[in-house]
């Protein structure tokens, strides 16, 4: 029982909304009952007084001997005189009270009153509909009769792939007791929802009979019996929709490989084959010829295939083609491209279902997909999350690159050959779009690629050169914030161009006060308007922009800027919509668990710059104490727990000049020692341009040698690292690659690898690298 108190029940403003809602529900319910009764009787007869008043029967469990209930009917604000209505004893601490009314707000007391029993949170109790209720230990529950099945279940609309079901609420069951409904198809539950009296069953096969039953779920989760079984036959199948996700999966000078997925709308029957159409890129797609047909079903199991692929080997080197694909319900032998394929088609026809056999000839083949272009050239081999290639990333700009007097893109173009020779296969390019600031991090017109780094033509030229050298260009995607290009009629910079937005695109809690969108889903910034990524238009434009950068401009990987600013779930969507290219995020945080949580939020699609390793390694090298590099036998940071998603670095365009991190990483010797560690270990190492090009010939020579060792031994993101020593004056480890092994040490103390066959390949101030094997 509740502990006695001396305070009166407070006025509870939190219940005000609930009171108004209940009162409104009652008035609407009364109107509905009155209107329904008039329709049935032809008159305007009033409901009975008993039906209109209602009765609440409350059972109360308490240790008090003479409890009372102090209450008011919702909507009246008239409370009973203190201490209220006395409960009637039923023995063993059980009491009851019968109150006329439909809904009440109340508290119980000990009858003096000196002690009060209130709802959790020091609130008043609320009963919002008549019936039997029990209050025990602060928990108020309604006694509900077993739920009843809904009535009058009908199929209001029937198509070849859909059935729309509708039903009435159960008879003799209060609407307030209904929590939702459950729909069964052919005996299996296919839908469990709210109190909506309609549901559409999608993805069905045509010309087939389905059995439906519906049950009621009350507010306490109990389920009724099912209604009478209803049989519905779908219509004759129609054309399937176009296949989706058509893309060029690979190219060479001898072939072009396509992949795609089945149509979203199958048209009411299975899709068991696909036709491939091809035209030259200079011709109209409607003039395309059918150049291939593939089977879309596993003939042995009878299951339709979810992932489809086809290779065009009849191509001319360097020629471009446009491809389209159509879905076919049931192929015939005239479509066969070989004798074996004709046999399979005949087997499919022999085992075909009634749905397939009922397809009319004019509905057998669906429309073609949108065309996609493919060129018969050797394809750039791009990195993929978790692959075992020895990748090396170069950040190909620094804080001052935009001021290069000859143009930064021109400078990079002349450096591509040197990058290739060193073994660099990924290059992080500066932000490509026109920007309010010189460095590109306050973008304006997304699709305007003329910036302080150079012209669009120069950017495309350096990307093309990288492709030819086998180097993956990485796009710096800055879409958390954006700057307007024009002022609106109020003088606010809320007019965006290319793509076109207005103030609705800015988060309403943006510091400018100009936004009319939703609240930001991340951290706000002060230097540019925060963009509302909950807006569908923003999402569509972001996906289209990234796709354009990848497919048109030629970027093949992504770097996501300032991901703290908008929800990780949007970033996951954007990366996935671009085909899930290798992507790495700038999530500036030194806590490993914080970064792991972010990776989980993106469903593992996005790697992170390993700031914990950056901080740890900097401290270790400056102190000559390497104990921080061994965390229970593992390396620190994401490098130690999820190396697939770790991009390691010691400098970038921010850290090199920000006082908050103490400025640059260190002197030439410290920098070379740190890169020797990164380039011989797991994760994907990133080299900063200023370290690569501006620290003198000796540093450049050491870095190039370390890159070539990584490539030769085949050290990759998940290479096994066995730490031999991590202490003051010494760190040592053995690392396994695809083609051999590395032994590495740094620090002033002596150390050498065990066993024979080791060859010293690189050394510098307080570091040394030995290898065994390699190519």
Secondary structure as UniProt FT lines:
FT   HELIX           13..15
FT   HELIX           16..41
FT   HELIX           49..53
FT   STRAND          55..61
FT   STRAND          68..73
FT   TURN            74..76
FT   TURN            82..83
FT   STRAND          85..86
FT   STRAND          88..91
FT   TURN            92..93
FT   STRAND          94..100
FT   STRAND          104..109
FT   STRAND          116..117
FT   TURN            120..122
FT   STRAND          125..127
FT   STRAND          131..136
FT   TURN            137..138
FT   STRAND          139..143
FT   STRAND          151..158
FT   STRAND          163..168
FT   TURN            171..172
FT   HELIX           175..177
FT   STRAND          178..185
FT   TURN            186..187
FT   STRAND          188..193
FT   STRAND          198..201
FT   TURN            206..207
FT   STRAND          209..218
FT   TURN            219..220
FT   STRAND          230..233
FT   STRAND          244..251
FT   STRAND          256..261
FT   TURN            267..268
FT   STRAND          273..280
FT   TURN            281..282
FT   HELIX           285..287
FT   STRAND          289..295
FT   TURN            299..301
FT   STRAND          307..312
FT   TURN            317..318
FT   STRAND          320..328
FT   HELIX           333..335
FT   HELIX           339..350
FT   HELIX           354..357
FT   HELIX           361..363
FT   STRAND          372..375
FT   TURN            385..386
FT   STRAND          392..395
FT   TURN            399..400
FT   HELIX           401..403
FT   TURN            405..406
FT   HELIX           408..413
FT   TURN            414..415
FT   HELIX           416..422
FT   STRAND          426..428
FT   TURN            438..439
FT   TURN            446..447
FT   TURN            452..453
FT   HELIX           456..468
FT   TURN            469..470
FT   STRAND          472..477
FT   STRAND          481..482
FT   TURN            489..490
FT   STRAND          495..496
FT   TURN            497..500
FT   HELIX           503..505
FT   TURN            508..509
FT   TURN            511..512
FT   STRAND          529..531
FT   TURN            533..534
FT   HELIX           536..548
FT   HELIX           549..553
FT   STRAND          557..560
FT   HELIX           563..565
FT   HELIX           568..577
FT   TURN            578..579
FT   STRAND          583..585
FT   HELIX           592..601
FT   TURN            602..604
FT   STRAND          607..609
FT   HELIX           611..623
FT   HELIX           627..629
FT   TURN            632..633
FT   HELIX           637..641
FT   HELIX           643..645
FT   STRAND          646..648
FT   TURN            653..657
FT   HELIX           659..661
FT   HELIX           668..679
FT   STRAND          684..688
FT   HELIX           689..693
FT   HELIX           697..713
FT   TURN            717..718
FT   STRAND          721..728
FT   STRAND          730..736
FT   STRAND          740..746
FT   STRAND          759..764
FT   TURN            765..766
FT   STRAND          767..773
//
